[in-house]
Amino acid sequence: MRLGTLLLAVASLTSAVNAYWMGDIAHRGYAPFAYSGYPVFRNVKDYGAKGDGVTDDTIAINAAITAGNPCNQGCTSTTTTPAVVYFPAGTYLISGSIKPAYFTQLIGDASSPPTLKATANFAGFGLIDANPYYTQYLNWKAVNVFFRQIRNFVIDTTNIPPANAATGIHWPSSQATSLQNIVFNMPTASNVVHVGLFMEEGSGGFVTDLTFNGGATGASMGNQQFTMRNLKFNNCKTAIYHLWNWGWTYSGLSINNCGVGIDITAGSGKVETGSIIVFDSSFTNTPVAIFTSWTTASTPDTAGTLVLENIALTNVPVAVKGPPGTYLSGSTGSTTITAWGNGHKYTPSGPVEFAGALTPNPRPVSLLASNGRYYTRSKPQYETLSASQFISARASGAKGDAATDDTAALQNAINTAVAQGKVLYLDYGLYRVTSTIRIPPGAKIVGESYATIMSAGGFFNDINNPKPVLQVGSSSGQAGTVELSDFIVSTQNAQAGAVLIEWNLASPASNPSGMWDVHTRIGGFVGSQQQVAQCLKTPGNPTVRQECIVAFMAMHITKGASGLYMENVWLWTADHDIDDATNTQITLYSGRGLYIESTSGTFWLYGTGSEHHVLYQYQLSSTQNIFMGMIQTETPYYQPTPNALVPFSSLSSLNDPNFSTSCSGVSGNCAAAWGLRVLNSKNILVYGAGLYSFFSDYSTACSTFAAGQTCQSRIASVEGTGSSNVNIYGLNTIGAQSMLTRDGVSVAWYADNVNNFPSSVGVYKSG
């Protein structure tokens, strides 16, 4: 064999060994409600992209995205045309925007992230424009943009002249969306105006593991609420600029050699940033860490709320700067801000307007990493595994066609994968199951484009005998760990006894189990049989339709469970039909959101949400040691017609709220779902909460300050003599008169804490 031929053969072999499994695995994803042969998985090189850094790949990449006619320009939203658009390693030169469709994921090789590099004459609003302006409006209503991801890329604008406007990613998005493992490279010239990430609208959301190099602004943000973790900024003029928000949580920021770390000065006469929580972060060689427009006289009263905890400063002369000057000095050496903030505090009574040092939260050791920060772990992408180490659900006999009973085939596939030490690849499909799917210790399951496990039939339809759809661990307290990512658990037709996820597994704090981008989606999509045709909203009519009682509980963490890390998990009962051309609202009844009754606790919730459940969105009972980063809730839109007394009975065995008794003497709409309820629990540490009640019988007239925030009487509660060290930073509520009650007595009143749209309490400490 000639030397050249041999070298080529070796190079080919090396490439094959090192190739990311997603590019090599057989793709069998099936979209049952798209046309026959619809391509769920698309490799951009199959559509002509070269990735050689020389060829203009714009047309080829967008051809891969638009293959199969997914939801693009003029389409409202859909779940019928999912897509994974995969980019092998390489440099993809682009002269115009890449425009992902609705329900589409852009995924690069995790072992060698590809580069999207703009040409010098690039034309477009974002190298990736995830919500284009085809008209004067965004193509998709940003608060309804769900179920999409971008991960594993390098975004490079350095060919574009520094003084020309350029944006890396335009990302107006909402729940169940994520950005992960992305590097933004921008020029560092003094006249640079480039922006890495631009977000202007939406209701998010989660972002992790981003690096911004250069540019005028690393990330420019405007959204209702977000959790962002492990963001690094190097040599940006301004690392983060906030256009507006209601509430925001940052963990693990690393800001280095920037002019300003976080700028929250937007607004002319009115502060536009609602509240920001920053913890476990560092600022280095940055003259001003945080620049704020908050003063004791600024409006609204609590806008610009800021809480800092465990912030390391190195050569940062000014930690917090306001209009009058320095609020908090830094150091030209090294120092740590243990805790500091401004806004309103209740410790436990208030409100007290403050700007100064705080006592930091006592942190349970079980929640911490070795460096003293809260434990975090990014979604595993298994980049060291080969394609042979995955087992396909559809190759194992499951159909995923939303009609076949896939219970046995899916269970067998899970068991086989565990027995062989492999990862189950849940090819896209809607897997209809008629009895419980059991996830044993050792399981690793990865979904393709939000594959869905969907309960159906009478087994799950007894409201008096609830059954889990997905049961993790066969019994409460079973030892072991699992890893679940990128799929959905749902219900089909009436399922009054369905508990979508029951978590029994006890995992050690040193090696917790994990759920990343795993969601419950209850109704509102094709195949659910819980859409406009079956469950159209009926304002003014309190009659409960039995066919619209669709779940007993979204997720139950049982008494013996422990050690679970949850990241970007959305427990949603649909308020509208995603596949309806006008997103028409529907009325569905799901009894409970997330119920945690683990006695030993030790749970981390980063960027989770729970919405539209009848009795509560989050309930913690006799548990402990729980971290929660920017939880987000919404009360069902139909309440109080009917109210939370129906159709689910209050069960003492589940510590359900009993509105019949607890509402005695409470005026207004009292029998409405709790956003957060904490019972006899300790070490509950909440770093951001958005608890929202926008509607009363489908009318939003109740959720304004002018109306008196009358959608419901109360929205958060701490109860019981056993409740201690229940501490909340950044409590933001909408539509509720009482923001927080303790043992039935109101602690914080909305009118005392007015912000730009919600009411905000910077700090609550239960004592």
N, C-alpha and C positions, 0 to 999 in steps of 0.2 A: 504494500500500500504506500502511495506517495505520502510525504510528510504533510503536505497541505491538506490532503484528503483526511489524513489521520487527525490533524488538528481540528478540522471542521467536525469530524465525528465526535471528538472529545467535547468540543464546545456545545454541540447539539445535545449530547448526553448530560452535560452539566446543566444546561438550560432546562432540560426535562426534569432533572432531579430537583432543581431549585424553583421550578415554576410554582406559582400559587395555585392551590387546589381548585379554586373557583374557575380558573381558566381551563382546567383539565377534566374536571368531573363531567360525567354525562348529564345533560340537562333535560329533564322530563317534565318540567312544570306545565300544568294544564289549567287554562282559564276557562271554566265551564260555561261562562256566559258571554265570551267573546266568540268570534267565528272560528270554525275548525282550522287548526293549524296555526293559530295565533302564536307568535313567538314571545314567550315570557322572558326568556334570556336572550340577550343580544351581545355579542362580542364585536366591538367597534371595528376590529380588523376584518371581520366578515362582511362589513359594509364599505370597505375600501380605505379605511384609515391606515396610515403607514406607521405613525409614531416614530419617524426617523429624524424629527427636528428640522426637516427641510420642506417636506410636502405640506401644503395647506390642507389640513384635515377637517376643516369646519363643516363642509357639506357632508362628508362621510359620517361624521359623528352625529350630526342632526338627522341624517337618514336612518341611523340605527335607532335613534330616539323615536322617530315618527313611524317606524315600521309597524304595521298593523293598525294604524289610525287610532292611537290612544287619545286621551282627553287633552287637547291642545287649545288653540285659539277658539274662543267662543263657547267652549264646553264649561259647564258649571262645576262639575266634579263627578267622579265615578269610582267604583271598585271593580268594574268588570274587565278592565284592561291594565293589569299590573305589568310592571317591567323592571328587570334588572339590566342595566346597560353597563357592561364590563369593559374596563380599559387595561390591557396588559401593560407591563412596564415599557417605558419609552418616553419620548418627548413629542407631544402633539402640538404642532404649530396651528394656531387658529387666528383668523382675521375678523371673525364676527362671533357673536354670543352663542354659547351652547344653551339650549332652552329645554330643560327636562319637562316632560309632560306630568300631569297629575298622576299620583300613585306610581311614581317612577323612582327608582334608586339609581344613582350613579356611583359605581364602586370600582376603585382602582386596585391593582395588585397590592395586597397588604405587605408583602415581603419586599417589594421594590416599587413604591408609589410612583405612578406616572406623572409627568409634568404637562400641564396645559400652559403653553407659552404664547402670549399675544404677539402678533406682528407689529411692526412700527406703525402701520396705518390701521390698526385695529379699529373697528367701528361697532359700537354696541354698548349697552348698559350692563356691564358685568361680563367677565369672561364666562361665568355661569350666571345666566339670568333666569332665576327660578320662578319668577312671576312677572312676565313681560308687560310693558305698556303698549299693547297693540292699539289702544285708544287712549283717551286721557285718563282712563282708569286701569288699575291692575287687572290682568286677565282673570284671576281668581280672587274672590273675596278672601282677604288674607286670614280672617278668623276662621275660615272653613277649609284651610289647606292642611290636610292631615296625611299621615302615613307616607312619608318620603324621607330619603336619606342621601347624603353625599359623604363619602369617606375614602381616605387613602389617596390624596392628590397633593401635588405641588402646583400652586397657582402663581404664575410668573408674569408680571406686568413690566419688567425692566426694559423691554424693547420699546415701549411707549414713551415718548418724551415726558420727562418729569412734570412739566408745566401743563400737559394735556390731561384732562379729566379721565380717570380710569378707576374701575371698581373690580375687585377680584370676584366676589360672589354677591349677588343681589338676592336676599333671602327673607322676603315677607312670608312667614309661615306660622303655624299654630301647633296644636298638640300632636304627639306621636310623630314628631319630626326630629332629625338629628344631623349634626355635622360632627365628624370625627376624623382625627388623624390627617389634618390638612396643614400645609405650610404655605404662607403667602409671602412671596418675594417681590419687593417693590424698590424703586430707586431711593437713594438716600440724599440726593441733591437738595440744596437749600430751598429751591423753588418747587419741590415736589408737591403735588396735590392729590396723589393716588390714595385710594381707600381700599383696605383689604376686604372687610366684610361690611355690607350695608344692609340694614334691616330697618324698615320704616313703619310697618304695621304688623298686626297679627296678635295671636294669643298663645304664646309658646309655653314651654318648649325646652329643649335641651341641646347643649353644645359641649364638646369635650376635646381635649388634646389638639389644640390649634396653636400654631406658631406664626407670628407676624414679624417680618423683617423689613425695616424701612418704612417709607410712606409718610404721608401727612397725618393720616389717622389709621391706626390698625383696624379698629372696629368702630363703626358708627351705628348706634342702636336706638330703635324706637319700637316698642312692643309692650303689651300689657304686663307680662311677667315672664321671667326666664331663670333657669338655673344654668350656670356656665362654670365648667370645672377644668383646671389645668390648662390655662391659656398663658402663652409666653409672648412677650412683646420686646423686640430688640430694635433700638435705634429708630423708633417712630417719633415724629414730632409730638403727637398726642397718642397715647396707647388706646384709650377708650373715650369716645364722646357719646354722651347720652342726649338724644333728641327729646325723648320723653319716656316715661314708664309709669306703671302703678307700683310694681315691686320687682326687685332683682336680687339674685343671690350669686355671688362669686366665691368660689373656693379654689385655692391653689393658683392664684395669679402670680406670675413672675414678670415684673416690669423692669426693664434694664436699659439704661442709657437713653431714656426718652425725655422730652421736654416737660410734659405733664403726664401723670399716670392716668387718672380718671377725671374727666371734665364733666361736671353736672351743672353747668351755668346756663343751659339753654332756657330761653323764655325772656320776654320783654315785659317787665312789670308783674309777671306771674311765673313762679318756678314750675317748670314742666316735668322735672324728675320727681316722682313720688317718693320712693324709698329704695335704698341700696344697702345690702349687707355684704361685707367683705371679711373673710376670715382665712386663716391658714395661708397667708400670702406674703410676698416679698416685693420690695421696691429697692432698686439699686441704681446709683448714679443718675438720679432723676430729681431735678430741682424742686418740683412740687408733686407730691404723691396724689393728692386729691384737691381739685379746685371746685368750690361750691358757690352757688349764689344764695344759699340760705343765710338769713339773719333772723334775729328775734322779731323783726318787723315785717319779714317777707310774707307774701301770700301765695297760695293758701297757707293756713297756719302750720300744717305739718309737712308741707311739700319740702323736698330736699332732706327728708329723714335719712340719717346715715348711722350705721353701726359698724365698728371695726373691732375685730378680735384676733389676737395672735398675728400681728403684722410685723415682719422683720424689715427694718430700714437700714440701708448702708449708703452713706453719703447722700442723704435726702434731707436737705436743710429745712424744708417746710413739709410737714405731714399733711395738714389740712389748711387750706387758704380760702378765705371768704372775702366779700367786698370790703370789709373794714381792714383786712390784713390777715395776719397769721392767727388761726384758731388753735392750732396744735403744732408746736415746734417739732422738728425732726432732729437730725444730727449729721454732722460731717463725718462722723465715725459710724458706729453701729449701735442700734438700739432696737427695742421691741415694744410695740404698743400692745399691752396686754388686753385692754378693752377701752374703747372711747366711742362717743357718739353724740348726736344732736337730734332733737325732736321731742316727743312726749314719752314719758315713762310712767309705769305703774309698778311699784315695788313693795307690796302688791297694790297699794292704793295710789290714786293720782286723779287727774293728770298733773304731772310736773314737767314744765318745759325745762330742758336741760341742754347744755353743751359742755361736755367734759368727760372725765374718766368714769369708767364703769367697773363694777366687779365682774370679772369674766365668769362665764358659765363653768360650774364644776363639771369636769368631763370624766365619765366612767372610763376606767382603763380598758375595759373590753371593747370600747368603740374606737380606740386609738391605734394608729400605726406606731412603729418604733420611734419615729421622730416627734411624737406627741401631737401630731395632727390627726384629724379624723381619718379613719381608714377610707381609702378609695380604690377602685379597681376598674379599669376600662374593659369594655366588652371584648371578650376573646375572639380573635379572628383565625386562630389555628394556623398561622402562617408557616409553622414548621412541619405541618402534616402534609402528606401526599394525598392525592385523590383516592388512593386505595384504602385509606383509613376512614372513609365515609361510607355509610349505607343509605341507599335511597329508599324513601318510604314508598314511592310509586313502583320502583323495581321490586319491592317486597310484596306487591299485590294490592296495595291501597290505591283507590281510583282518584279520590279528590274531586269527584264530579258533582258534589252537593246532593246526590241522590242515592248512591250506593251506600250500604251500611259498611263502613270501613273499620268498625271497632276491632274485629279480630286481626285483620291485616296490620293495622297500625300498632296494636299492642304487640304483636309478634315481631314487628320491625324494631320497636323500642327494646324489647327483651333481647333480641339478637345482637343489636348494637352494644348493649351493656355487656353481654356475655363475651363478646369478642374485643371489648375495649375500644370500640370505634364510636364515631360521632354519627348520630342519625341526621341525615339531610332531609328535611321536610320540604320536598319539591313543592312548588306552588300548586295549590288546589284548595278546595273546600272539603275537608274530610268530615263526613257526617258520621257521628257515633251515637249509638243508642244505649250504651252503658258506660260506666266509668273507665277512663284511660288511666292506668297506674304508671307513675314514673318512679322507678326504683333508684336507690342510691347508686352513684356512679354514672348516671345518664348524662349525656351531652347532646342537646338537640339544637340545631340551627335551621331556621326557616328560610325559604327563598321568597323574597318579595312579599313578606307578611302572609305566608300560608296560614290557613285558618282551620282550627279544630272546632267543629260545630255540633253541639248536642241536639238531639231530636227524639221525639217519641214520648210515650207515657212514663217511662222509667224516671224521667226528670220533671214530670208535671204534677207531682203531688206536693202541694204547699205545706202539708202536714208531715211530710217525710222527705226532707231535702237530701239530694245526692250530689256528690262532686262530679263535675265533668272531667277535670284533670286533677288527679290526686297525687301529690308529691310526697312519697313515703307512705307505706301501707298503714302505719299507725302513728299516733301522735308520740313524738319522741324517738322515732327510729333514727339511728345514727347514720351519717354519711353526708355526701355533698353531691349536688347536681349543678349543671350549667345550662341555662335556657336562654335563647336569644332569637329575635326576629320572627316572631309569629304571633297569631291572634287566637284567642279563645272566644267563641260566640255561641249563640243559641238560635234554634230554628223553630218558629211557630210558638205556641204557648208552652212555657217551661217554668211553671210556677215554683218548682222545687229544685231548680238548677243552681248549684254553687259552682261557679265557673272554675275557680282554682282553690283547692284545699291544700294548705301547706302544713305537713306534719313533721318534716325532716328537722332533726337536731344536728346542726353543723357547728364545729368549733369556731370561736371567734378568730382564731389564728388561720383558719381556712374555711371561710364562709361559703355557702352556696350563693349563686347569683342568678338574677333575672335582668336581662338587658333588652330593651325594645320589645318586651312582651306585653301585650295589651289585651284587655277584654273589650270587645265591641259588641254591644247588645242591641241588635236591631238596626234598621235604617239602611240596609244594603240588599242588593239582589241575592236571593238565595235564603235570606233570613225569614221570609214570609212574615215580616214585621215592618211593613212599609206603609206608604200612603194608602194603598188599596185595603189594608187590613186595619190600620190604627191611625187614621187621620185625626188630627187634633179636633176637639169639640169644645171650644171655649164656652163657659157658662153651663156646661152639662157635667155634673159630678158622677154620672153613671160610669162604673168600671166595667169595661168589656173583658170578659174572661180570656179571650184569645190574645189580649194585649198584656197579660201578666207573664212576663218573659224571663224573669230570673228571680231567685230567692236571695242570692248574695253574689257579689262579684269575686271577692277573695276572702278567705278565712285562714288566718294563721293560728293554729290550735295551741292548746296549753303547753304541750311538751316540745313544741318547735323552738328553734333558736338559730342564730347565725345565718341571716339572709341579707344579702346586699341587693337592693333594687335600684335600677337606674333607668330613667325614662320609661316608666310604666304608667299607662293611662287606662283607668277603669271607667269606661264610658258607656252609659246608656244613651242611645241616640235621641237627640231632641229634634232631628230632622232627617229626612231621607237623602242620603248622600247621592243616590242614583236617580233622584228626581231632578228634572231639568231646572226647577226653580227652588230646590232645596226645601220643599214644603215641610212644615213642622208636623210631628207626629207625637202621640201620647203613648208611652210605654211605661210599664210598672216593674221596676226592679227593686227588691226590698232593701238591700243593704249594700254599702260600698266595700271598703276594706275594714275588716274586723280583726284586731290583734288581741289575743288573750293569752299569749305566751307568758308563762310565769318567770322565765329567766331572761326573756327578751334578747337584746343584742341584735338590732336591726338598723340598717342604713337605708334611707329613702332619699335618693337624689333625683329631683325633677319629676316627681310623681303627681298624678292628678286623679280625682275621683269625682264623677259628675252624674247628677240626675237620678240618684237613688232615693227611695221614698223616705226611709227613716234617718239615715245619716250617710255621709260620704266617708269619714274616717271615724272609727271608734276604737279606743285603746282601753282595755279593761284589765286591772290587776296585773299589769305588765311593767317593764322597766327597761332602761338603757336603750333608748330609741333616738336616733338622729333623723331629722326631717329637714330637707333643703327645698324651700319654696314649694310647698304643697299648694294645689289649686283645686277649688271646688266650685260647683254650681248646684243650686237647688232646682228640683224639677220645675219646669216652666208652667205646668198646669196648676200647681198648688196655689191657693187653697181650694181648688175646685177639681177634684176632691182634695182634702187635706191629708196629712200623714197618718191619720187614724185608719185609713184603708189603702189597699186591700190586705195588708199584712198585719197580723195580730202582734202585739207586744209580747215577746217570749222572755220570761225571766231567765230561762236556761241560757240565753244568749245575751243577757243584760241589755236587752233592747230598751230604748227610751219609751217611757209610758206617758204619752202626751195627755192622756185623760186625767192623770193626777198632777203632773208637773206643770201643766198650764193653768192650774187653779190660781186665780188672782192676777194672771198676766194678761195685759190688754193687747189688742192687735192680733195679727196672724201668728199665733204661738205654735200651733200644731203643724210645723213645717220642718223639713229635714235639717238636722244639724250638719254644719260643715265639718266641725271637729268636736269630738266629745271624748274627754279623758276622765276615766273612772278609777280611783284608787291606784294610781300609777305613779311611778317616780322616775326621775332622770329622763324626762321627755324634753328634748332639746330641739326647738323648731327655729330654723334659720330662714325665715321667710314663709309667709302664708297669704294666699289670696283666696278669701272665702266670699263668694259672690252669690247674690240673689237678685237677678235682673228682672224677674217677671212676677206678676200676680195674675193668674188665670190668663196667661199669654200676653198681658199688657205690661209694657216697660214704664208706664207712668209712675210706678212706685219707687223706682230706683234712682231718684235724683235728690239732691239736697233740698231743692225747692219743694219737693213733695214730702220731705220728711223721712226718706229712706224707709218706707212702710211695707216693703215686700214681705218681710217677716219680722217677728219681735226679737228673736235671738238667733245666733248662728254659731257660737263657740261656747263650750262649757267645760269647766274643771270641777269635778265632783268627788266627794268622799274624803274622810280624814286620812286615808292612805295616799292621797295625792301630794307629792312634794317634789321640789326642784323641777317644776313644770315651767319652763322658761321659753318665751317666744320673742324673737327679734323680728321686726317688720311684719306686724299683724295688719293686714289690709282687708277691709270688708266693704261690700256694696250691698245696699238694699236692706240692711238689718239695722234696727234701732239700737239694740244692745250689741256691741262688738264682742263682749266676753262676759260670761257670768261665772260666779264661783258659788257652788251649792245653791243655785237658784237665784242669787242676788246679783244684779248687774254691777260689774266692775268698771267697764268702760262704755261710754255713750258716744254714739256716732257724732253728735253735734259738737262734742268737745275736741274732736280730732280730725277736722276737715282737711282733706288733701285735694289733689287736682281732679280726681273722679271718685276714688274710694275715700274712706276714713282710714287713718293710719296711726298705729301705736308703735313707736320705735322699740320699746323694751317693756315686756311684762315678765315679772318674776313672782312666782307663786309663794315663795318662802318655804 
